[in-house]
Amino acid sequence: MMKNVDAGENSGIAMNSRVLVFPGTDHEKSGVVVEDFADAAGKAVEIGGHTIVEAARRWAVTLDDGGLVFVDDDSLTAEPTD
């Protein structure tokens, strides 16, 4: 597993953290971080001026509803603890 760097360290988000994905939207869901790709997230691939594939996302999150999503820092936040 990769080391948490940059925004992950500053946000309190790390492996096994409970998070909200797409917070504050109609698509908000909760789940657990299962992978941090950090610097390995990569860059978009362009050939001949055409984007073939977008950059990979930093975080893999297993959702409580059984789904799996890949998101960047701006699409998740630590789940509030009550």
HTML snippet that shows the backbone in 3Dmol.js (N, CA, C, O; Angstrom):
<script src="https://3Dmol.org/build/3Dmol-min.js"></script>
<div id="view" style="width:600px;height:400px;position:relative"></div>
<script>
const pdb = `
ATOM      1  N   MET A   1       0.834  -1.177   0.000  1.00  0.00           N
ATOM      2  CA  MET A   1       0.000   0.000   0.000  1.00  0.00           C
ATOM      3  C   MET A   1       0.878   1.241   0.000  1.00  0.00           C
ATOM      4  O   MET A   1       1.984   1.234   0.541  1.00  0.00           O
ATOM      5  N   MET A   2       0.382   2.289  -0.603  1.00  0.00           N
ATOM      6  CA  MET A   2       1.171   3.492  -0.767  1.00  0.00           C
ATOM      7  C   MET A   2       1.032   4.438   0.420  1.00  0.00           C
ATOM      8  O   MET A   2       0.037   4.417   1.145  1.00  0.00           O
ATOM      9  N   LYS A   3       2.043   5.256   0.592  1.00  0.00           N
ATOM     10  CA  LYS A   3       2.049   6.250   1.661  1.00  0.00           C
ATOM     11  C   LYS A   3       1.102   7.387   1.317  1.00  0.00           C
ATOM     12  O   LYS A   3       1.031   7.811   0.164  1.00  0.00           O
ATOM     13  N   ASN A   4       0.372   7.884   2.313  1.00  0.00           N
ATOM     14  CA  ASN A   4      -0.506   9.030   2.102  1.00  0.00           C
ATOM     15  C   ASN A   4       0.337  10.292   2.025  1.00  0.00           C
ATOM     16  O   ASN A   4       1.192  10.521   2.881  1.00  0.00           O
ATOM     17  N   VAL A   5       0.107  11.102   1.019  1.00  0.00           N
ATOM     18  CA  VAL A   5       0.853  12.338   0.848  1.00  0.00           C
ATOM     19  C   VAL A   5      -0.093  13.472   0.525  1.00  0.00           C
ATOM     20  O   VAL A   5      -1.286  13.263   0.303  1.00  0.00           O
ATOM     21  N   ASP A   6       0.451  14.678   0.502  1.00  0.00           N
ATOM     22  CA  ASP A   6      -0.289  15.871   0.093  1.00  0.00           C
ATOM     23  C   ASP A   6      -1.613  16.021   0.826  1.00  0.00           C
ATOM     24  O   ASP A   6      -1.651  15.989   2.056  1.00  0.00           O
ATOM     25  N   ALA A   7      -2.685  16.182   0.089  1.00  0.00           N
ATOM     26  CA  ALA A   7      -3.988  16.499   0.673  1.00  0.00           C
ATOM     27  C   ALA A   7      -4.471  15.413   1.616  1.00  0.00           C
ATOM     28  O   ALA A   7      -5.187  15.712   2.571  1.00  0.00           O
ATOM     29  N   GLY A   8      -4.105  14.173   1.378  1.00  0.00           N
ATOM     30  CA  GLY A   8      -4.533  13.096   2.257  1.00  0.00           C
ATOM     31  C   GLY A   8      -4.069  13.315   3.683  1.00  0.00           C
ATOM     32  O   GLY A   8      -4.851  13.132   4.616  1.00  0.00           O
ATOM     33  N   GLU A   9      -2.817  13.703   3.874  1.00  0.00           N
ATOM     34  CA  GLU A   9      -2.300  13.943   5.217  1.00  0.00           C
ATOM     35  C   GLU A   9      -2.976  15.145   5.849  1.00  0.00           C
ATOM     36  O   GLU A   9      -3.267  15.126   7.045  1.00  0.00           O
ATOM     37  N   ASN A  10      -3.229  16.175   5.086  1.00  0.00           N
ATOM     38  CA  ASN A  10      -3.813  17.398   5.620  1.00  0.00           C
ATOM     39  C   ASN A  10      -5.299  17.248   5.915  1.00  0.00           C
ATOM     40  O   ASN A  10      -5.822  17.976   6.758  1.00  0.00           O
ATOM     41  N   SER A  11      -5.989  16.341   5.259  1.00  0.00           N
ATOM     42  CA  SER A  11      -7.434  16.215   5.398  1.00  0.00           C
ATOM     43  C   SER A  11      -7.853  15.174   6.425  1.00  0.00           C
ATOM     44  O   SER A  11      -9.034  15.079   6.758  1.00  0.00           O
ATOM     45  N   GLY A  12      -6.908  14.395   6.929  1.00  0.00           N
ATOM     46  CA  GLY A  12      -7.251  13.321   7.843  1.00  0.00           C
ATOM     47  C   GLY A  12      -7.736  12.076   7.138  1.00  0.00           C
ATOM     48  O   GLY A  12      -8.169  11.126   7.790  1.00  0.00           O
ATOM     49  N   ILE A  13      -7.673  12.061   5.813  1.00  0.00           N
ATOM     50  CA  ILE A  13      -8.107  10.895   5.039  1.00  0.00           C
ATOM     51  C   ILE A  13      -6.902   9.993   4.811  1.00  0.00           C
ATOM     52  O   ILE A  13      -5.840  10.443   4.383  1.00  0.00           O
ATOM     53  N   ALA A  14      -7.090   8.712   5.106  1.00  0.00           N
ATOM     54  CA  ALA A  14      -6.029   7.720   4.953  1.00  0.00           C
ATOM     55  C   ALA A  14      -6.681   6.359   4.715  1.00  0.00           C
ATOM     56  O   ALA A  14      -7.907   6.245   4.683  1.00  0.00           O
ATOM     57  N   MET A  15      -5.868   5.352   4.551  1.00  0.00           N
ATOM     58  CA  MET A  15      -6.377   3.998   4.390  1.00  0.00           C
ATOM     59  C   MET A  15      -7.305   3.648   5.548  1.00  0.00           C
ATOM     60  O   MET A  15      -7.019   3.969   6.701  1.00  0.00           O
ATOM     61  N   ASN A  16      -8.404   2.995   5.239  1.00  0.00           N
ATOM     62  CA  ASN A  16      -9.403   2.542   6.207  1.00  0.00           C
ATOM     63  C   ASN A  16     -10.206   3.668   6.855  1.00  0.00           C
ATOM     64  O   ASN A  16     -10.958   3.420   7.797  1.00  0.00           O
ATOM     65  N   SER A  17     -10.060   4.907   6.366  1.00  0.00           N
ATOM     66  CA  SER A  17     -10.853   6.029   6.887  1.00  0.00           C
ATOM     67  C   SER A  17     -12.289   5.930   6.386  1.00  0.00           C
ATOM     68  O   SER A  17     -12.531   5.524   5.250  1.00  0.00           O
ATOM     69  N   ARG A  18     -13.231   6.300   7.234  1.00  0.00           N
ATOM     70  CA  ARG A  18     -14.622   6.444   6.815  1.00  0.00           C
ATOM     71  C   ARG A  18     -14.729   7.801   6.145  1.00  0.00           C
ATOM     72  O   ARG A  18     -14.256   8.801   6.685  1.00  0.00           O
ATOM     73  N   VAL A  19     -15.348   7.845   4.969  1.00  0.00           N
ATOM     74  CA  VAL A  19     -15.451   9.079   4.194  1.00  0.00           C
ATOM     75  C   VAL A  19     -16.841   9.245   3.605  1.00  0.00           C
ATOM     76  O   VAL A  19     -17.625   8.300   3.517  1.00  0.00           O
ATOM     77  N   LEU A  20     -17.119  10.485   3.203  1.00  0.00           N
ATOM     78  CA  LEU A  20     -18.288  10.798   2.390  1.00  0.00           C
ATOM     79  C   LEU A  20     -17.783  11.104   0.994  1.00  0.00           C
ATOM     80  O   LEU A  20     -16.882  11.924   0.819  1.00  0.00           O
ATOM     81  N   VAL A  21     -18.357  10.451   0.007  1.00  0.00           N
ATOM     82  CA  VAL A  21     -17.999  10.674  -1.394  1.00  0.00           C
ATOM     83  C   VAL A  21     -19.055  11.590  -1.998  1.00  0.00           C
ATOM     84  O   VAL A  21     -20.248  11.408  -1.754  1.00  0.00           O
ATOM     85  N   PHE A  22     -18.630  12.562  -2.775  1.00  0.00           N
ATOM     86  CA  PHE A  22     -19.509  13.576  -3.375  1.00  0.00           C
ATOM     87  C   PHE A  22     -20.332  14.284  -2.293  1.00  0.00           C
ATOM     88  O   PHE A  22     -21.551  14.401  -2.418  1.00  0.00           O
ATOM     89  N   PRO A  23     -19.660  14.760  -1.224  1.00  0.00           N
ATOM     90  CA  PRO A  23     -20.389  15.376  -0.103  1.00  0.00           C
ATOM     91  C   PRO A  23     -21.193  16.597  -0.529  1.00  0.00           C
ATOM     92  O   PRO A  23     -20.766  17.385  -1.374  1.00  0.00           O
ATOM     93  N   GLY A  24     -22.371  16.732   0.080  1.00  0.00           N
ATOM     94  CA  GLY A  24     -23.221  17.886  -0.175  1.00  0.00           C
ATOM     95  C   GLY A  24     -23.960  17.859  -1.497  1.00  0.00           C
ATOM     96  O   GLY A  24     -24.555  18.862  -1.891  1.00  0.00           O
ATOM     97  N   THR A  25     -23.934  16.718  -2.196  1.00  0.00           N
ATOM     98  CA  THR A  25     -24.648  16.599  -3.468  1.00  0.00           C
ATOM     99  C   THR A  25     -25.739  15.539  -3.346  1.00  0.00           C
ATOM    100  O   THR A  25     -25.827  14.841  -2.336  1.00  0.00           O
ATOM    101  N   ASP A  26     -26.558  15.427  -4.371  1.00  0.00           N
ATOM    102  CA  ASP A  26     -27.588  14.382  -4.412  1.00  0.00           C
ATOM    103  C   ASP A  26     -26.973  12.987  -4.534  1.00  0.00           C
ATOM    104  O   ASP A  26     -27.657  11.984  -4.329  1.00  0.00           O
ATOM    105  N   HIS A  27     -25.678  12.924  -4.868  1.00  0.00           N
ATOM    106  CA  HIS A  27     -24.996  11.643  -5.061  1.00  0.00           C
ATOM    107  C   HIS A  27     -24.151  11.243  -3.856  1.00  0.00           C
ATOM    108  O   HIS A  27     -23.386  10.282  -3.933  1.00  0.00           O
ATOM    109  N   GLU A  28     -24.279  11.968  -2.740  1.00  0.00           N
ATOM    110  CA  GLU A  28     -23.473  11.701  -1.553  1.00  0.00           C
ATOM    111  C   GLU A  28     -23.668  10.274  -1.063  1.00  0.00           C
ATOM    112  O   GLU A  28     -24.795   9.795  -0.938  1.00  0.00           O
ATOM    113  N   LYS A  29     -22.552   9.601  -0.788  1.00  0.00           N
ATOM    114  CA  LYS A  29     -22.574   8.240  -0.251  1.00  0.00           C
ATOM    115  C   LYS A  29     -21.444   8.122   0.763  1.00  0.00           C
ATOM    116  O   LYS A  29     -20.484   8.892   0.726  1.00  0.00           O
ATOM    117  N   SER A  30     -21.560   7.167   1.655  1.00  0.00           N
ATOM    118  CA  SER A  30     -20.493   6.939   2.628  1.00  0.00           C
ATOM    119  C   SER A  30     -19.804   5.624   2.314  1.00  0.00           C
ATOM    120  O   SER A  30     -20.370   4.730   1.686  1.00  0.00           O
ATOM    121  N   GLY A  31     -18.549   5.534   2.778  1.00  0.00           N
ATOM    122  CA  GLY A  31     -17.781   4.326   2.545  1.00  0.00           C
ATOM    123  C   GLY A  31     -16.445   4.361   3.257  1.00  0.00           C
ATOM    124  O   GLY A  31     -16.225   5.179   4.150  1.00  0.00           O
ATOM    125  N   VAL A  32     -15.559   3.468   2.857  1.00  0.00           N
ATOM    126  CA  VAL A  32     -14.248   3.311   3.479  1.00  0.00           C
ATOM    127  C   VAL A  32     -13.169   3.348   2.396  1.00  0.00           C
ATOM    128  O   VAL A  32     -13.306   2.710   1.352  1.00  0.00           O
ATOM    129  N   VAL A  33     -12.093   4.101   2.653  1.00  0.00           N
ATOM    130  CA  VAL A  33     -10.970   4.165   1.720  1.00  0.00           C
ATOM    131  C   VAL A  33     -10.251   2.816   1.738  1.00  0.00           C
ATOM    132  O   VAL A  33      -9.835   2.346   2.797  1.00  0.00           O
ATOM    133  N   VAL A  34     -10.104   2.193   0.563  1.00  0.00           N
ATOM    134  CA  VAL A  34      -9.428   0.904   0.466  1.00  0.00           C
ATOM    135  C   VAL A  34      -8.087   0.992  -0.256  1.00  0.00           C
ATOM    136  O   VAL A  34      -7.308   0.039  -0.226  1.00  0.00           O
ATOM    137  N   GLU A  35      -7.807   2.125  -0.906  1.00  0.00           N
ATOM    138  CA  GLU A  35      -6.496   2.313  -1.549  1.00  0.00           C
ATOM    139  C   GLU A  35      -6.226   3.787  -1.771  1.00  0.00           C
ATOM    140  O   GLU A  35      -7.130   4.560  -2.087  1.00  0.00           O
ATOM    141  N   ASP A  36      -4.971   4.163  -1.602  1.00  0.00           N
ATOM    142  CA  ASP A  36      -4.496   5.515  -1.877  1.00  0.00           C
ATOM    143  C   ASP A  36      -3.418   5.399  -2.943  1.00  0.00           C
ATOM    144  O   ASP A  36      -2.318   4.916  -2.673  1.00  0.00           O
ATOM    145  N   PHE A  37      -3.734   5.841  -4.153  1.00  0.00           N
ATOM    146  CA  PHE A  37      -2.785   5.734  -5.248  1.00  0.00           C
ATOM    147  C   PHE A  37      -1.770   6.872  -5.266  1.00  0.00           C
ATOM    148  O   PHE A  37      -0.769   6.792  -5.979  1.00  0.00           O
ATOM    149  N   ALA A  38      -2.014   7.941  -4.484  1.00  0.00           N
ATOM    150  CA  ALA A  38      -1.096   9.081  -4.311  1.00  0.00           C
ATOM    151  C   ALA A  38      -0.428   9.469  -5.625  1.00  0.00           C
ATOM    152  O   ALA A  38      -1.113   9.749  -6.609  1.00  0.00           O
ATOM    153  N   ASP A  39       0.890   9.486  -5.650  1.00  0.00           N
ATOM    154  CA  ASP A  39       1.632   9.933  -6.829  1.00  0.00           C
ATOM    155  C   ASP A  39       1.496   8.994  -8.021  1.00  0.00           C
ATOM    156  O   ASP A  39       1.824   9.378  -9.144  1.00  0.00           O
ATOM    157  N   ALA A  40       1.022   7.780  -7.801  1.00  0.00           N
ATOM    158  CA  ALA A  40       0.855   6.826  -8.890  1.00  0.00           C
ATOM    159  C   ALA A  40      -0.419   7.069  -9.694  1.00  0.00           C
ATOM    160  O   ALA A  40      -0.693   6.351 -10.656  1.00  0.00           O
ATOM    161  N   ALA A  41      -1.200   8.083  -9.304  1.00  0.00           N
ATOM    162  CA  ALA A  41      -2.471   8.340  -9.987  1.00  0.00           C
ATOM    163  C   ALA A  41      -2.277   8.640 -11.468  1.00  0.00           C
ATOM    164  O   ALA A  41      -3.152   8.321 -12.273  1.00  0.00           O
ATOM    165  N   GLY A  42      -1.170   9.235 -11.840  1.00  0.00           N
ATOM    166  CA  GLY A  42      -0.843   9.396 -13.248  1.00  0.00           C
ATOM    167  C   GLY A  42      -1.391  10.629 -13.923  1.00  0.00           C
ATOM    168  O   GLY A  42      -1.877  11.557 -13.277  1.00  0.00           O
ATOM    169  N   LYS A  43      -1.304  10.617 -15.223  1.00  0.00           N
ATOM    170  CA  LYS A  43      -1.709  11.739 -16.059  1.00  0.00           C
ATOM    171  C   LYS A  43      -2.581  11.219 -17.197  1.00  0.00           C
ATOM    172  O   LYS A  43      -2.568  10.034 -17.531  1.00  0.00           O
ATOM    173  N   ALA A  44      -3.329  12.138 -17.774  1.00  0.00           N
ATOM    174  CA  ALA A  44      -4.149  11.771 -18.936  1.00  0.00           C
ATOM    175  C   ALA A  44      -3.245  11.354 -20.093  1.00  0.00           C
ATOM    176  O   ALA A  44      -2.105  11.808 -20.194  1.00  0.00           O
ATOM    177  N   VAL A  45      -3.757  10.493 -20.960  1.00  0.00           N
ATOM    178  CA  VAL A  45      -3.009  10.046 -22.141  1.00  0.00           C
ATOM    179  C   VAL A  45      -3.625  10.715 -23.365  1.00  0.00           C
ATOM    180  O   VAL A  45      -4.822  10.588 -23.623  1.00  0.00           O
ATOM    181  N   GLU A  46      -2.794  11.423 -24.107  1.00  0.00           N
ATOM    182  CA  GLU A  46      -3.246  12.070 -25.338  1.00  0.00           C
ATOM    183  C   GLU A  46      -2.408  11.568 -26.501  1.00  0.00           C
ATOM    184  O   GLU A  46      -1.188  11.436 -26.404  1.00  0.00           O
ATOM    185  N   ILE A  47      -3.088  11.293 -27.595  1.00  0.00           N
ATOM    186  CA  ILE A  47      -2.410  10.877 -28.821  1.00  0.00           C
ATOM    187  C   ILE A  47      -2.976  11.706 -29.953  1.00  0.00           C
ATOM    188  O   ILE A  47      -4.183  11.706 -30.194  1.00  0.00           O
ATOM    189  N   GLY A  48      -2.107  12.408 -30.642  1.00  0.00           N
ATOM    190  CA  GLY A  48      -2.546  13.223 -31.766  1.00  0.00           C
ATOM    191  C   GLY A  48      -3.554  14.289 -31.368  1.00  0.00           C
ATOM    192  O   GLY A  48      -4.438  14.625 -32.155  1.00  0.00           O
ATOM    193  N   GLY A  49      -3.434  14.829 -30.150  1.00  0.00           N
ATOM    194  CA  GLY A  49      -4.347  15.866 -29.702  1.00  0.00           C
ATOM    195  C   GLY A  49      -5.681  15.360 -29.192  1.00  0.00           C
ATOM    196  O   GLY A  49      -6.549  16.160 -28.845  1.00  0.00           O
ATOM    197  N   HIS A  50      -5.864  14.054 -29.137  1.00  0.00           N
ATOM    198  CA  HIS A  50      -7.108  13.458 -28.638  1.00  0.00           C
ATOM    199  C   HIS A  50      -6.842  12.766 -27.307  1.00  0.00           C
ATOM    200  O   HIS A  50      -5.906  11.976 -27.183  1.00  0.00           O
ATOM    201  N   THR A  51      -7.667  13.067 -26.323  1.00  0.00           N
ATOM    202  CA  THR A  51      -7.525  12.404 -25.029  1.00  0.00           C
ATOM    203  C   THR A  51      -8.047  10.984 -25.152  1.00  0.00           C
ATOM    204  O   THR A  51      -9.213  10.760 -25.475  1.00  0.00           O
ATOM    205  N   ILE A  52      -7.167  10.028 -24.889  1.00  0.00           N
ATOM    206  CA  ILE A  52      -7.520   8.615 -24.970  1.00  0.00           C
ATOM    207  C   ILE A  52      -8.081   8.143 -23.633  1.00  0.00           C
ATOM    208  O   ILE A  52      -9.048   7.383 -23.587  1.00  0.00           O
ATOM    209  N   VAL A  53      -7.461   8.602 -22.543  1.00  0.00           N
ATOM    210  CA  VAL A  53      -7.916   8.243 -21.202  1.00  0.00           C
ATOM    211  C   VAL A  53      -7.550   9.376 -20.242  1.00  0.00           C
ATOM    212  O   VAL A  53      -6.469   9.957 -20.335  1.00  0.00           O
ATOM    213  N   GLU A  54      -8.449   9.675 -19.335  1.00  0.00           N
ATOM    214  CA  GLU A  54      -8.196  10.702 -18.323  1.00  0.00           C
ATOM    215  C   GLU A  54      -7.248  10.147 -17.262  1.00  0.00           C
ATOM    216  O   GLU A  54      -7.013   8.941 -17.196  1.00  0.00           O
ATOM    217  N   ALA A  55      -6.713  11.031 -16.441  1.00  0.00           N
ATOM    218  CA  ALA A  55      -5.831  10.614 -15.354  1.00  0.00           C
ATOM    219  C   ALA A  55      -6.590   9.735 -14.367  1.00  0.00           C
ATOM    220  O   ALA A  55      -7.783   9.925 -14.128  1.00  0.00           O
ATOM    221  N   ALA A  56      -5.877   8.778 -13.804  1.00  0.00           N
ATOM    222  CA  ALA A  56      -6.472   7.921 -12.782  1.00  0.00           C
ATOM    223  C   ALA A  56      -6.774   8.741 -11.533  1.00  0.00           C
ATOM    224  O   ALA A  56      -6.123   9.756 -11.289  1.00  0.00           O
ATOM    225  N   ARG A  57      -7.732   8.323 -10.759  1.00  0.00           N
ATOM    226  CA  ARG A  57      -8.117   9.004  -9.529  1.00  0.00           C
ATOM    227  C   ARG A  57      -7.232   8.534  -8.376  1.00  0.00           C
ATOM    228  O   ARG A  57      -6.662   7.443  -8.415  1.00  0.00           O
ATOM    229  N   ARG A  58      -7.130   9.384  -7.348  1.00  0.00           N
ATOM    230  CA  ARG A  58      -6.245   9.073  -6.226  1.00  0.00           C
ATOM    231  C   ARG A  58      -6.790   8.003  -5.283  1.00  0.00           C
ATOM    232  O   ARG A  58      -6.050   7.100  -4.893  1.00  0.00           O
ATOM    233  N   TRP A  59      -8.049   8.084  -4.915  1.00  0.00           N
ATOM    234  CA  TRP A  59      -8.609   7.248  -3.858  1.00  0.00           C
ATOM    235  C   TRP A  59      -9.554   6.183  -4.412  1.00  0.00           C
ATOM    236  O   TRP A  59     -10.353   6.465  -5.306  1.00  0.00           O
ATOM    237  N   ALA A  60      -9.465   4.963  -3.885  1.00  0.00           N
ATOM    238  CA  ALA A  60     -10.458   3.915  -4.141  1.00  0.00           C
ATOM    239  C   ALA A  60     -11.280   3.785  -2.867  1.00  0.00           C
ATOM    240  O   ALA A  60     -10.729   3.609  -1.780  1.00  0.00           O
ATOM    241  N   VAL A  61     -12.605   3.873  -3.005  1.00  0.00           N
ATOM    242  CA  VAL A  61     -13.501   3.837  -1.847  1.00  0.00           C
ATOM    243  C   VAL A  61     -14.552   2.756  -2.063  1.00  0.00           C
ATOM    244  O   VAL A  61     -15.266   2.759  -3.066  1.00  0.00           O
ATOM    245  N   THR A  62     -14.638   1.825  -1.105  1.00  0.00           N
ATOM    246  CA  THR A  62     -15.711   0.846  -1.108  1.00  0.00           C
ATOM    247  C   THR A  62     -16.900   1.494  -0.421  1.00  0.00           C
ATOM    248  O   THR A  62     -16.812   1.888   0.742  1.00  0.00           O
ATOM    249  N   LEU A  63     -18.008   1.603  -1.136  1.00  0.00           N
ATOM    250  CA  LEU A  63     -19.198   2.257  -0.608  1.00  0.00           C
ATOM    251  C   LEU A  63     -19.988   1.311   0.280  1.00  0.00           C
ATOM    252  O   LEU A  63     -19.934   0.092   0.112  1.00  0.00           O
ATOM    253  N   ASP A  64     -20.716   1.881   1.219  1.00  0.00           N
ATOM    254  CA  ASP A  64     -21.539   1.076   2.114  1.00  0.00           C
ATOM    255  C   ASP A  64     -22.609   0.291   1.361  1.00  0.00           C
ATOM    256  O   ASP A  64     -23.081  -0.736   1.848  1.00  0.00           O
ATOM    257  N   ASP A  65     -22.998   0.774   0.161  1.00  0.00           N
ATOM    258  CA  ASP A  65     -24.008   0.051  -0.628  1.00  0.00           C
ATOM    259  C   ASP A  65     -23.399  -1.057  -1.488  1.00  0.00           C
ATOM    260  O   ASP A  65     -24.098  -1.685  -2.284  1.00  0.00           O
ATOM    261  N   GLY A  66     -22.083  -1.298  -1.325  1.00  0.00           N
ATOM    262  CA  GLY A  66     -21.421  -2.384  -2.043  1.00  0.00           C
ATOM    263  C   GLY A  66     -20.677  -1.948  -3.282  1.00  0.00           C
ATOM    264  O   GLY A  66     -19.949  -2.751  -3.866  1.00  0.00           O
ATOM    265  N   GLY A  67     -20.831  -0.696  -3.710  1.00  0.00           N
ATOM    266  CA  GLY A  67     -20.142  -0.198  -4.897  1.00  0.00           C
ATOM    267  C   GLY A  67     -18.683   0.157  -4.621  1.00  0.00           C
ATOM    268  O   GLY A  67     -18.235   0.159  -3.474  1.00  0.00           O
ATOM    269  N   LEU A  68     -17.968   0.451  -5.669  1.00  0.00           N
ATOM    270  CA  LEU A  68     -16.575   0.883  -5.603  1.00  0.00           C
ATOM    271  C   LEU A  68     -16.437   2.106  -6.487  1.00  0.00           C
ATOM    272  O   LEU A  68     -16.861   2.083  -7.643  1.00  0.00           O
ATOM    273  N   VAL A  69     -15.846   3.185  -5.959  1.00  0.00           N
ATOM    274  CA  VAL A  69     -15.614   4.385  -6.751  1.00  0.00           C
ATOM    275  C   VAL A  69     -14.163   4.810  -6.612  1.00  0.00           C
ATOM    276  O   VAL A  69     -13.502   4.520  -5.615  1.00  0.00           O
ATOM    277  N   PHE A  70     -13.688   5.501  -7.633  1.00  0.00           N
ATOM    278  CA  PHE A  70     -12.356   6.073  -7.646  1.00  0.00           C
ATOM    279  C   PHE A  70     -12.539   7.583  -7.743  1.00  0.00           C
ATOM    280  O   PHE A  70     -13.162   8.068  -8.688  1.00  0.00           O
ATOM    281  N   VAL A  71     -12.004   8.332  -6.779  1.00  0.00           N
ATOM    282  CA  VAL A  71     -12.225   9.776  -6.718  1.00  0.00           C
ATOM    283  C   VAL A  71     -10.939  10.506  -6.355  1.00  0.00           C
ATOM    284  O   VAL A  71      -9.981   9.907  -5.865  1.00  0.00           O
ATOM    285  N   ASP A  72     -10.939  11.814  -6.607  1.00  0.00           N
ATOM    286  CA  ASP A  72      -9.842  12.685  -6.200  1.00  0.00           C
ATOM    287  C   ASP A  72     -10.210  13.397  -4.908  1.00  0.00           C
ATOM    288  O   ASP A  72     -11.332  13.277  -4.415  1.00  0.00           O
ATOM    289  N   ASP A  73      -9.246  14.143  -4.365  1.00  0.00           N
ATOM    290  CA  ASP A  73      -9.416  14.836  -3.091  1.00  0.00           C
ATOM    291  C   ASP A  73     -10.660  15.714  -3.042  1.00  0.00           C
ATOM    292  O   ASP A  73     -11.319  15.799  -2.006  1.00  0.00           O
ATOM    293  N   ASP A  74     -10.985  16.368  -4.155  1.00  0.00           N
ATOM    294  CA  ASP A  74     -12.116  17.301  -4.153  1.00  0.00           C
ATOM    295  C   ASP A  74     -13.479  16.614  -4.154  1.00  0.00           C
ATOM    296  O   ASP A  74     -14.507  17.288  -4.085  1.00  0.00           O
ATOM    297  N   SER A  75     -13.503  15.290  -4.230  1.00  0.00           N
ATOM    298  CA  SER A  75     -14.772  14.562  -4.270  1.00  0.00           C
ATOM    299  C   SER A  75     -15.055  13.763  -2.997  1.00  0.00           C
ATOM    300  O   SER A  75     -15.996  12.970  -2.959  1.00  0.00           O
ATOM    301  N   LEU A  76     -14.239  13.971  -1.947  1.00  0.00           N
ATOM    302  CA  LEU A  76     -14.517  13.271  -0.702  1.00  0.00           C
ATOM    303  C   LEU A  76     -14.058  14.084   0.484  1.00  0.00           C
ATOM    304  O   LEU A  76     -13.236  14.994   0.369  1.00  0.00           O
ATOM    305  N   THR A  77     -14.613  13.729   1.628  1.00  0.00           N
ATOM    306  CA  THR A  77     -14.260  14.361   2.891  1.00  0.00           C
ATOM    307  C   THR A  77     -14.371  13.304   3.983  1.00  0.00           C
ATOM    308  O   THR A  77     -15.091  12.316   3.839  1.00  0.00           O
ATOM    309  N   ALA A  78     -13.652  13.525   5.066  1.00  0.00           N
ATOM    310  CA  ALA A  78     -13.744  12.597   6.185  1.00  0.00           C
ATOM    311  C   ALA A  78     -15.165  12.592   6.712  1.00  0.00           C
ATOM    312  O   ALA A  78     -15.802  13.641   6.811  1.00  0.00           O
ATOM    313  N   GLU A  79     -15.662  11.407   7.050  1.00  0.00           N
ATOM    314  CA  GLU A  79     -17.020  11.302   7.592  1.00  0.00           C
ATOM    315  C   GLU A  79     -17.026  11.893   8.994  1.00  0.00           C
ATOM    316  O   GLU A  79     -16.167  11.564   9.813  1.00  0.00           O
ATOM    317  N   PRO A  80     -17.999  12.772   9.276  1.00  0.00           N
ATOM    318  CA  PRO A  80     -18.063  13.374  10.618  1.00  0.00           C
ATOM    319  C   PRO A  80     -18.286  12.304  11.676  1.00  0.00           C
ATOM    320  O   PRO A  80     -19.037  11.352  11.459  1.00  0.00           O
ATOM    321  N   THR A  81     -17.632  12.462  12.819  1.00  0.00           N
ATOM    322  CA  THR A  81     -17.857  11.545  13.932  1.00  0.00           C
ATOM    323  C   THR A  81     -18.757  12.230  14.942  1.00  0.00           C
ATOM    324  O   THR A  81     -18.546  13.391  15.294  1.00  0.00           O
ATOM    325  N   ASP A  82     -19.754  11.509  15.400  1.00  0.00           N
ATOM    326  CA  ASP A  82     -20.714  12.082  16.351  1.00  0.00           C
ATOM    327  C   ASP A  82     -20.410  11.602  17.747  1.00  0.00           C
ATOM    328  O   ASP A  82     -21.106  11.973  18.692  1.00  0.00           O
TER     329      ASP A  82
END
`;
const viewer = $3Dmol.createViewer("view");
viewer.addModel(pdb, "pdb");
viewer.setStyle({}, {cartoon: {color: "spectrum"}});
viewer.zoomTo();
viewer.render();
</script>
